[in-house]
Amino acid sequence: MATITIRVSEDEKNFLKYMSEFMNLSLTDLIKNYTIEDLEDLFDTHVADKAYIEWSKHKQTVSHNDVMKEFGLL
């Protein structure tokens, strides 16, 4: 079997490693089956689903201004 080398940033490498563990696939199989864009979409969906579940427990929201103030951006 042939070998292909790709160059990625350290952040991309960490993301790919995390996603291979999350998807229960080897890094090779992950890269063969998904593009980074596909993986980012899957990750965003997963995070959104978790956020919705957490929100549905309390149904509380925080205003945009309150978040900005909390992080010193206002």
Secondary structure by P-SEA (a helix, b strand, c coil): cbbbbbbbcaaaaaaaaaaaaaacccaaaaaacccaaaaaaaaaaaaaaaaaaaaaaccccccaaaaaaaaccc
